[in-house]
Amino acid sequence: MITPEILKKAIRNVPDFPKKGIQFKDITTLLKQPDLLRYVIDNTTKYYEDKGITKIVAIESRGFITGGALAEKLGAGFVPVRKPGRLPAEVFKKSYALEYGENCIEIHRDALVPEDIVLLHDDLLATGGTALAAIDLISRFNVQQVYCCFIIELDFLKGREKIMPLYDVFSLVHF
Ligand code: AMP
């Protein structure tokens, strides 16, 4: 039987990537195992199946991998949030601060409608800066509800505290 502990052990830790001091959580070692990939999708779906999700909004690039599978399984549409200059039509933009410097993400202006119930998805929640920026983009559409889910949450960075209690957060694995 697969458990969150088995999932956790399947995630590779790469020290000092992409820069010194970062413990990078590499999910490729999990994704390549069909039973573990299925566990991620099935258990996340279970949490949301009664919530009426109409769109998965996934963050480039690792969020796209599981985001597509979640959308299909929940019977929802898929909406990409991408780095600047990659979406071809008109976009809303949001800049946000990183530890060093700034980042920017974009969403198509016709991606969502006010009737949508949105599940924001990324592979990992760290400080919460990326998720908050994505929530800012989603909120421009006045949607009904926003939920947030991740495969991994780095509890010590307290990203969850920035997002809750306004938006529910669900993660399968905690470090
Ligand atoms: P944050 O905005 O600080 O919550 O960072 C979340 C984003 O950065 C996600 O898109 C993650 O994929 C990526 N990220 C941040 N820290 C890590 C880490 N230690 N390992 C892997 N990805 C990370």
Residues whose N, C-alpha, C, O or C-beta is under 5 A from the ligand:
A	BS01	AMP	Q23 F24 K25 D122 D123 L124 L125 A126 T127 G128 G129 T130 A131 G159
